[in-house]
Amino acid sequence: MILVTTATGKVGRHVVDGLVAAGTDVRALTRSPEKAGLPSGVDVVRGDHSDLDVLKQSLAGVDSVFLAWPFGSPEAAVPVVETIARYARRVVLLSSITVRDDVQEQTDPIGALHAALERPIERSGLQWCFLRPGTFAANTLAWAPEIRAEGVVRDVHGGASMPLIHERDIAEVAVRALTEDRHAGSRYVLTGEEVLSQAESARTIGEVIGRPVRWEEISREEARRKRLAHGLPPSFVDFMLDGYAAMVTDPAPVTTTFKDVAGIPPRAFREWAADHAADFRGSWASPDN
C-alpha cells in the first residue's frame, strides 16, 4: 500500500494515476474526497497530513509515502516525518530545485522551506528520495484568465528562459521512486528539455488553442503588486522576480535526470499546453475553431 498526500494536487493526482496503472494499492489523502474524482479502487481518506490523527489513520498498512508540503511553514514537518517513520519504510518528497547542498543556510524562502523538510527525513531512518523539480509548466495557468479574456499575457521579464517541466513527468519519476528500491538516497533535479522564454511559452499556448497570444511587458513594480494582491508573501515575490530577471540573460539550466530515470525524453511544453488547452480557451471558442 502506498499513501499519496495532497492526492488531488498538480503532481499528486498524476502519482495516484501512475500507481493505479502499475497495479499498486493506493491510499489517497485529500481534504475533499467528494470532489476528488479519483480512480475506482483507491482508498480515499478525508483530511491532510498536518492532522497527526488523520495521518496515523492513513498510514495503517502503508509501506511507502509520497509527501508534498502545501503549507506555508515547515514547523510541523518534524512530527509528521516522525509519524511516517513509525509506520512506513520509504518516503518520496516533492522538494524544489532551489535547495542547495553546498550551503549551511538557504538564502531564499523556497529553498529554505524545502531544505527544512528534507533534513528531518534524512535523519529519520526512512528510505528516502527527494524530487527537486524546476519551474512547473503549470505555473503558466496563472495567465489563463487574461488569455481567455483578451489573448494577452501582461507580466514582467518576458525574455526569462527556462526548461518548464510537465507535472506528469514529475509524477512518473515519483512512481518509480515509490515502487523501486534503486532510487533510495537520490536527489533528483528535474527539468524539461526545451528552453523557452516566457513570451515564447505564451505564443506556444496561442498556437495550440488556435488564437494568437501576445506578451505585454509591464514594470516590476506592477508585477509585484499583482502577486501581492493574490496573497503571496513579499519575500517569496521578490525572490521569484529576482530569479526571472536573472534568467533573461542566464537561462535556467537543463538536466537529463528525467531521461536518465525514465528512459524517455521529457514532455515538451507544447504537449503540456495541449493537455491544458481547455483552461486557456474558456468559452470564446470550441476546440474545432
VOBA-295473 format. One record per residue: residue in three letters; x, y, z of N, C-alpha, C in turn. Coordinates in steps of 0.02 Angstrom, whole numbers. Example, Ala and Ser with C-alpha at 12.3 -4.5 7.8 and 13.67 -1.06 7.14 Angstrom:
REM residues 2
REC  roro     n.X     n.Y     n.Z    ca.X    ca.Y    ca.Z     c.X     c.Y     c.Z
REC   Ala     660    -284     390     615    -225     390     660    -165     390
REC   Ser     642    -112     354     684     -53     357     645       2     394
REM end
This chain:
REM residues 289
REC  roro     n.X     n.Y     n.Z    ca.X    ca.Y    ca.Z     c.X     c.Y     c.Z
REC   Met      42     -60       0       0       0       0      44      62       0
REC   Ile      28     109     -43      64     173     -48      16     230     -32
REC   Leu      37     274      13      -3     332      30      20     392     -11
REC   Val     -27     426     -42     -13     487     -80     -46     545     -43
REC   Thr      -5     590     -15     -33     651      16     -45     703     -39
REC   Thr     -86     752     -23    -108     802     -72    -125     768    -138
REC   Ala    -169     718    -132    -182     673    -189    -220     705    -246
REC   Thr    -246     765    -236    -279     800    -291    -239     860    -314
REC   Gly    -177     865    -292    -133     919    -314    -108     908    -384
REC   Lys     -71     957    -410     -47     954    -479      -5     892    -492
REC   Val      37     873    -445      78     813    -453      45     752    -422
REC   Gly      17     760    -363     -12     703    -327     -65     666    -366
REC   Arg    -106     703    -402    -159     669    -441    -129     623    -494
REC   His     -75     644    -525     -43     602    -576      -4     544    -543
REC   Val      21     554    -483      53     499    -446       1     444    -433
REC   Val     -58     464    -411    -111     415    -399    -125     376    -463
REC   Asp    -135     411    -519    -150     377    -582     -94     329    -602
REC   Gly     -31     351    -593      25     309    -612      30     247    -570
REC   Leu      17     254    -506      20     196    -461     -37     147    -476
REC   Val     -96     173    -490    -152     130    -508    -136      92    -573
REC   Ala    -108     127    -622     -90      95    -685     -38      41    -675
REC   Ala       5      49    -624      56      -1    -609      30     -59    -568
REC   Gly     -34     -56    -549     -63    -111    -511     -49    -109    -437
REC   Thr     -31     -50    -411     -14     -42    -341     -75     -22    -300
REC   Asp     -80     -47    -239    -132     -25    -194    -117      47    -172
REC   Val    -167      90    -177    -157     161    -165    -207     187    -113
REC   Arg    -182     226     -66    -224     263     -20    -212     337     -33
REC   Ala    -265     376     -42    -259     446     -60    -285     489      -3
REC   Leu    -245     538      18    -264     584      70    -284     650      38
REC   Thr    -346     672      48    -370     733      18    -422     766      62
REC   Arg    -425     832      59    -473     868     101    -544     862      76
REC   Ser    -554     847      12    -621     846     -17    -631     783     -59
REC   Pro    -642     726     -26    -649     663     -64    -706     665    -114
REC   Glu    -759     701     -98    -817     702    -143    -802     738    -208
REC   Lys    -752     781    -209    -733     817    -269    -671     788    -303
REC   Ala    -642     737    -274    -577     713    -297    -580     679    -364
REC   Gly    -633     641    -378    -637     605    -441    -581     556    -452
REC   Leu    -558     524    -398    -502     478    -403    -525     411    -431
REC   Pro    -478     372    -459    -497     309    -491    -530     261    -442
REC   Ser    -574     219    -468    -605     168    -425    -552     122    -398
REC   Gly    -563      99    -338    -515      55    -305    -466      90    -261
REC   Val    -461     157    -267    -417     196    -224    -451     205    -156
REC   Asp    -415     192    -103    -440     202     -35    -431     276     -17
REC   Val    -486     313     -13    -483     385      -4    -497     403      69
REC   Val    -453     444      98    -459     467     167    -467     543     166
REC   Arg    -515     568     205    -526     640     208    -478     672     258
REC   Gly    -448     728     238    -405     766     283    -338     782     251
REC   Asp    -293     807     292    -225     819     267    -175     798     321
REC   His    -111     795     301     -61     766     345     -37     813     400
REC   Ser     -65     874     403     -49     916     461     -86     893     523
REC   Asp    -139     853     514    -176     823     570    -147     754     584
REC   Leu    -110     748     639     -74     686     652    -120     627     663
REC   Asp    -180     639     690    -227     584     699    -250     557     631
REC   Val    -265     602     585    -283     581     518    -225     547     484
REC   Leu    -165     573     493    -106     543     463     -95     472     488
REC   Lys    -101     462     553     -93     394     581    -143     346     551
REC   Gln    -205     369     545    -257     328     514    -239     310     443
REC   Ser    -212     359     407    -195     349     337    -136     302     328
REC   Leu     -92     298     377     -30     260     372     -38     186     389
REC   Ala     -95     166     415    -104      96     434     -93      50     373
REC   Gly     -45       5     378     -32     -43     325       6     -15     266
REC   Val      34      46     273      68      79     217     142      63     218
REC   Asp     170      51     159     242      39     151     279     102     130
REC   Ser     251     141      84     284     199      55     237     259      54
REC   Val     267     319      56     228     381      59     255     431       8
REC   Phe     209     460     -32     225     518     -72     206     579     -32
REC   Leu     255     621     -16     244     677      29     254     743      -7
REC   Ala     203     784      -9     208     853     -32     189     897      26
REC   Trp     212     959      25     201    1004      83     168    1068      59
REC   Pro     102    1071      61      66    1130      36      59    1185      88
REC   Phe      93    1178     144      86    1225     198     141    1278     194
REC   Gly     128    1337     223     174    1393     214     236    1391     256
REC   Ser     238    1349     307     297    1346     350     314    1273     366
REC   Pro     376    1260     385     397    1190     396     392    1168     469
REC   Glu     363    1209     514     366    1193     585     336    1125     602
REC   Ala     284    1105     566     251    1042     582     284     982     548
REC   Ala     338     994     511     368     940     472     397     885     516
REC   Val     430     903     571     463     853     613     415     802     640
REC   Pro     359     821     673     313     769     697     280     730     640
REC   Val     270     761     582     243     725     525     291     671     502
REC   Val     355     689     495     406     641     474     414     586     526
REC   Glu     415     604     589     421     554     642     363     505     640
REC   Thr     303     530     627     245     486     623     250     439     563
REC   Ile     270     466     505     279     424     446     330     370     460
REC   Ala     385     387     494     438     339     507     416     282     552
REC   Arg     366     294     593     342     240     637     300     188     600
REC   Tyr     275     207     541     229     163     505     259     137     439
REC   Ala     294     180     404     313     164     335     389     150     330
REC   Arg     409     126     272     479     110     258     512     162     214
REC   Arg     473     193     170     501     235     117     459     299     110
REC   Val     493     354      95     459     417      80     491     449      19
REC   Val     449     476     -25     472     515     -82     444     585     -72
REC   Leu     489     633     -67     469     702     -52     470     745    -115
REC   Leu     417     782    -127     416     832    -179     449     895    -152
REC   Ser     511     905    -171     551     961    -145     557    1015    -199
REC   Ser     614    1046    -205     622    1102    -252     694    1107    -278
REC   Ile     701    1129    -339     766    1139    -369     806    1193    -333
REC   Thr     773    1235    -294     807    1289    -259     845    1266    -198
REC   Val     836    1203    -176     875    1178    -120     948    1170    -141
REC   Arg     993    1195    -101    1065    1190    -116    1099    1147     -63
REC   Asp    1140    1101     -86    1176    1056     -40    1243    1084     -19
REC   Asp    1265    1139     -50    1332    1165     -37    1333    1224      11
REC   Val    1275    1237      44    1273    1293      92    1240    1268     157
REC   Gln    1258    1299     212    1228    1282     276    1159    1312     284
REC   Glu    1151    1373     260    1086    1408     266    1063    1430     197
REC   Gln    1001    1414     180     972    1434     117     958    1509     118
REC   Thr     971    1542      63     962    1615      61     895    1636      31
REC   Asp     856    1589       8     791    1607     -20     736    1569      16
REC   Pro     675    1596      17     622    1565      57     599    1497      32
REC   Ile     600    1486     -34     578    1422     -61     628    1368     -44
REC   Gly     692    1382     -56     744    1334     -38     745    1320      36
REC   Ala     737    1371      77     738    1363     149     682    1317     173
REC   Leu     622    1327     145     565    1286     163     578    1212     147
REC   His     601    1199      86     609    1129      66     669    1096      99
REC   Ala     722    1135     111     779    1107     148     758    1087     218
REC   Ala     714    1127     249     689    1112     315     646    1049     316
REC   Leu     617    1031     259     579     969     254     626     910     242
REC   Glu     679     921     202     725     867     186     765     844     248
REC   Arg     786     891     289     831     874     345     802     822     392
REC   Pro     741     830     418     715     778     464     704     711     430
REC   Ile     691     712     365     683     648     329     750     611     326
REC   Glu     804     648     312     870     617     311     889     586     378
REC   Arg     865     616     432     881     591     499     834     537     524
REC   Ser     781     524     487     725     483     512     737     408     511
REC   Gly     785     385     472     793     313     462     751     286     405
REC   Leu     709     328     376     669     308     318     714     301     256
REC   Gln     695     256     211     724     256     145     692     314     107
REC   Trp     734     360      79     705     421      51     731     435     -19
REC   Cys     691     475     -54     711     503    -119     681     573    -123
REC   Phe     722     622    -142     698     691    -148     691     709    -221
REC   Leu     633     732    -241     621     757    -308     626     833    -306
REC   Arg     672     860    -345     683     932    -345     668     961    -415
REC   Pro     605     970    -431     588     997    -497     603    1071    -503
REC   Gly     616    1091    -565     621    1162    -581     552    1191    -590
REC   Thr     547    1244    -629     484    1279    -638     432    1235    -671
REC   Phe     373    1230    -641     319    1191    -668     290    1225    -730
REC   Ala     276    1187    -782     238    1214    -838     170    1239    -814
REC   Ala     143    1207    -763      77    1226    -737      76    1296    -707
REC   Asn     135    1326    -694     135    1395    -669     104    1443    -720
REC   Thr     106    1424    -784      78    1468    -835       2    1470    -832
REC   Leu     -29    1427    -792    -102    1431    -784    -122    1498    -753
REC   Ala     -74    1532    -720     -89    1599    -693    -106    1648    -749
REC   Trp     -85    1632    -810    -101    1676    -867    -170    1664    -896
REC   Ala    -202    1610    -876    -264    1588    -909    -319    1640    -910
REC   Pro    -333    1676    -856    -388    1725    -859    -378    1778    -913
REC   Glu    -316    1805    -918    -303    1857    -968    -305    1828   -1039
REC   Ile    -279    1767   -1047    -281    1736   -1114    -353    1723   -1135
REC   Arg    -393    1697   -1090    -464    1684   -1107    -500    1749   -1124
REC   Ala    -486    1802   -1086    -523    1864   -1096    -498    1905   -1154
REC   Glu    -431    1909   -1164    -404    1957   -1212    -351    1929   -1258
REC   Gly    -328    1868   -1247    -274    1842   -1287    -208    1876   -1274
REC   Val    -196    1895   -1211    -135    1931   -1193    -109    1906   -1126
REC   Val     -44    1911   -1116     -13    1899   -1051      24    1963   -1031
REC   Arg       4    1992    -976      37    2053    -951      80    2034    -891
REC   Asp     145    2036    -900     190    2017    -845     259    2046    -860
REC   Val     305    2032    -815     372    2059    -820     421    2004    -842
REC   His     476    2024    -873     530    1979    -892     507    1927    -943
REC   Gly     478    1950    -997     457    1903   -1050     515    1866   -1081
REC   Gly     576    1892   -1075     634    1858   -1102     664    1805   -1055
REC   Ala     637    1798    -995     663    1748    -948     652    1678    -978
REC   Ser     705    1639    -982     702    1575   -1017     717    1517    -970
REC   Met     678    1464    -977     684    1407    -931     655    1344    -963
REC   Pro     677    1285    -941     650    1222    -966     592    1199    -922
REC   Leu     532    1221    -936     473    1204    -896     462    1129    -896
REC   Ile     439    1103    -839     428    1031    -833     354    1016    -824
REC   His     331     965    -860     262     941    -855     254     904    -789
REC   Glu     198     918    -755     187     885    -691     182     809    -698
REC   Arg     162     784    -757     161     712    -767     230     681    -765
REC   Asp     280     719    -788     349     693    -786     374     688    -714
REC   Ile     357     737    -673     375     733    -602     341     672    -571
REC   Ala     278     662    -586     241     606    -558     269     539    -582
REC   Glu     292     537    -644     320     474    -670     382     454    -631
REC   Val     425     502    -616     484     487    -575     463     468    -505
REC   Ala     413     502    -478     388     485    -411     364     413    -407
REC   Val     327     391    -457     301     323    -457     358     273    -457
REC   Arg     409     285    -497     467     241    -498     502     240    -430
REC   Ala     510     299    -400     544     302    -336     504     269    -280
REC   Leu     439     270    -286     396     238    -236     394     162    -242
REC   Thr     408     137    -301     398      65    -313     463      27    -327
REC   Glu     520      63    -331     584      31    -346     635      50    -294
REC   Asp     674       2    -271     723      14    -218     784      54    -243
REC   Arg     796      55    -308     859      82    -334     865     158    -327
REC   His     811     191    -308     812     264    -303     827     290    -233
REC   Ala     837     245    -186     849     265    -116     910     310    -112
REC   Gly     903     365     -75     958     411     -64     971     459    -122
REC   Ser     927     461    -171     937     503    -230     905     572    -221
REC   Arg     939     621    -249     912     689    -253     905     705    -327
REC   Tyr     845     700    -353     833     706    -425     813     778    -442
REC   Val     857     812    -479     843     879    -503     810     872    -572
REC   Leu     748     891    -578     707     876    -636     689     940    -674
REC   Thr     701     939    -739     680     995    -782     653     967    -847
REC   Gly     622    1011    -886     606     993    -954     670     993    -996
REC   Glu     662     982   -1061     719     978   -1106     725    1040   -1151
REC   Glu     669    1074   -1160     664    1129   -1208     664    1196   -1170
REC   Val     710    1240   -1186     715    1305   -1153     674    1356   -1193
REC   Leu     623    1384   -1163     582    1435   -1194     579    1496   -1149
REC   Ser     576    1555   -1181     563    1615   -1142     490    1617   -1122
REC   Gln     473    1660   -1075     403    1666   -1055     361    1689   -1114
REC   Ala     386    1735   -1153     348    1759   -1211     338    1703   -1262
REC   Glu     389    1662   -1272     383    1605   -1318     332    1554   -1292
REC   Ser     331    1544   -1227     281    1498   -1198     211    1524   -1209
REC   Ala     201    1589   -1201     135    1619   -1213     115    1610   -1286
REC   Arg     161    1621   -1332     146    1612   -1403     129    1539   -1418
REC   Thr     164    1493   -1386     151    1421   -1396      80    1404   -1374
REC   Ile      59    1431   -1318     -10    1419   -1296     -58    1444   -1349
REC   Gly     -46    1502   -1376     -89    1529   -1428     -92    1483   -1489
REC   Glu     -35    1457   -1510     -33    1412   -1568     -74    1348   -1554
REC   Val     -70    1324   -1493    -106    1263   -1476    -181    1275   -1474
REC   Ile    -203    1331   -1448    -275    1343   -1441    -305    1377   -1503
REC   Gly    -263    1395   -1551    -288    1424   -1613    -308    1496   -1608
REC   Arg    -275    1533   -1562    -288    1604   -1553    -223    1639   -1536
REC   Pro    -204    1691   -1573    -141    1725   -1556    -140    1750   -1484
REC   Val     -85    1737   -1451     -75    1762   -1383     -12    1805   -1383
REC   Arg     -18    1867   -1363      40    1912   -1363      63    1926   -1291
REC   Trp     127    1942   -1286     156    1960   -1221     159    2036   -1216
REC   Glu     136    2062   -1160     139    2134   -1147     181    2145   -1084
REC   Glu     239    2174   -1094     286    2185   -1038     260    2240    -992
REC   Ile     261    2226    -927     243    2276    -878     303    2288    -832
REC   Ser     298    2336    -788     354    2351    -743     357    2300    -687
REC   Arg     416    2295    -656     424    2251    -599     376    2272    -542
REC   Glu     369    2336    -533     326    2361    -478     254    2338    -488
REC   Glu     230    2342    -551     162    2319    -564     156    2244    -556
REC   Ala     205    2207    -580     204    2134    -573     205    2115    -499
REC   Arg     243    2151    -460     247    2137    -388     180    2149    -355
REC   Arg     147    2206    -372      81    2221    -343      31    2167    -360
REC   Lys      31    2143    -421     -16    2091    -441      -7    2028    -400
REC   Arg      55    2009    -388      68    1948    -349      50    1957    -275
REC   Leu      66    2015    -248      49    2028    -179     -27    2028    -169
REC   Ala     -63    2052    -220    -136    2054    -216    -166    1984    -213
REC   His    -128    1934    -238    -151    1865    -235    -130    1831    -170
REC   Gly    -101    1869    -124     -86    1842     -59     -18    1811     -51
REC   Leu      25    1818    -101      92    1789     -95     135    1831     -48
REC   Pro     176    1799      -7     219    1836      40     270    1879       2
REC   Pro     284    1939      28     332    1983      -7     400    1951     -19
REC   Ser     426    1913      29     492    1882      20     491    1832     -38
REC   Phe     436    1795     -44     429    1747     -99     424    1784    -166
REC   Val     385    1837    -168     376    1875    -230     442    1905    -253
REC   Asp     479    1935    -207     543    1966    -225     593    1914    -250
REC   Phe     595    1857    -216     641    1804    -238     622    1779    -308
REC   Met     558    1770    -320     535    1746    -384     551    1796    -440
REC   Leu     537    1860    -428     550    1910    -479     625    1918    -492
REC   Asp     666    1913    -440     738    1915    -449     762    1856    -492
REC   Gly     732    1798    -480     751    1739    -518     733    1746    -592
REC   Tyr     675    1773    -606     655    1783    -676     699    1835    -710
REC   Ala     717    1887    -674     761    1938    -702     828    1907    -721
REC   Ala     855    1864    -679     919    1832    -693     915    1787    -755
REC   Met     857    1756    -765     850    1709    -821     841    1743    -888
REC   Val     836    1809    -889     835    1845    -953     902    1839    -988
REC   Thr     956    1845    -950    1023    1841    -979    1056    1773    -966
REC   Asp    1032    1737    -916    1063    1673    -898    1008    1621    -889
REC   Pro     986    1589    -944     930    1542    -940     942    1487    -889
REC   Ala     889    1463    -860     893    1409    -811     922    1346    -845
REC   Pro     964    1309    -809     997    1251    -840     949    1193    -851
REC   Val     968    1151    -899     931    1090    -915     966    1031    -884
REC   Thr     929     985    -853     958     922    -829     932     864    -871
REC   Thr     969     810    -869     949     749    -905     918     698    -857
REC   Thr     903     719    -796     882     671    -744     820     632    -763
REC   Phe     770     666    -791     709     630    -808     724     575    -859
REC   Lys     761     592    -911     778     542    -961     820     486    -932
REC   Asp     866     503    -887     908     452    -855     867     402    -815
REC   Val     815     428    -781     774     385    -738     720     348    -778
REC   Ala     686     385    -822     628     357    -857     646     324    -923
REC   Gly     704     341    -952     725     311   -1015     692     342   -1076
REC   Ile     656     396   -1067     623     431   -1123     632     506   -1113
REC   Pro     626     546   -1166     634     619   -1157     574     647   -1118
REC   Pro     585     703   -1083     528     735   -1050     479     764   -1101
REC   Arg     418     773   -1079     366     801   -1122     381     874   -1139
REC   Ala     368     893   -1200     379     962   -1222     325    1007   -1194
REC   Phe     339    1072   -1190     289    1119   -1166     228    1120   -1210
REC   Arg     237    1110   -1275     179    1109   -1320     131    1053   -1301
REC   Glu     158     996   -1280     114     941   -1257      77     960   -1194
REC   Trp     113     994   -1148      79    1017   -1087      22    1066   -1106
REC   Ala      36    1112   -1151     -15    1160   -1171     -75    1125   -1202
REC   Ala     -64    1073   -1242    -119    1036   -1272    -160    1000   -1217
REC   Asp    -126     974   -1167    -161     940   -1112    -205     989   -1073
REC   His    -187    1053   -1072    -222    1103   -1032    -257    1155   -1076
REC   Ala    -267    1140   -1139    -295    1189   -1185    -362    1217   -1162
REC   Ala    -403    1175   -1132    -469    1198   -1110    -464    1253   -1058
REC   Asp    -412    1253   -1018    -403    1305    -968    -392    1374    -999
REC   Phe    -362    1375   -1059    -346    1438   -1092    -398    1459   -1143
REC   Arg    -436    1412   -1169    -488    1430   -1218    -547    1463   -1186
REC   Gly    -569    1437   -1130    -629    1463   -1099    -689    1454   -1144
REC   Ser    -733    1504   -1146    -796    1498   -1184    -792    1533   -1251
REC   Trp    -734    1563   -1269    -731    1604   -1330    -730    1562   -1393
REC   Ala    -710    1498   -1388    -705    1457   -1448    -710    1384   -1430
REC   Ser    -733    1344   -1477    -732    1272   -1468    -666    1245   -1493
REC   Pro    -646    1182   -1475    -583    1155   -1498    -576    1152   -1574
REC   Asp    -633    1155   -1610    -630    1150   -1683    -623    1217   -1717
REC   Asn    -626    1273   -1679    -622    1339   -1709    -550    1362   -1717
REM end
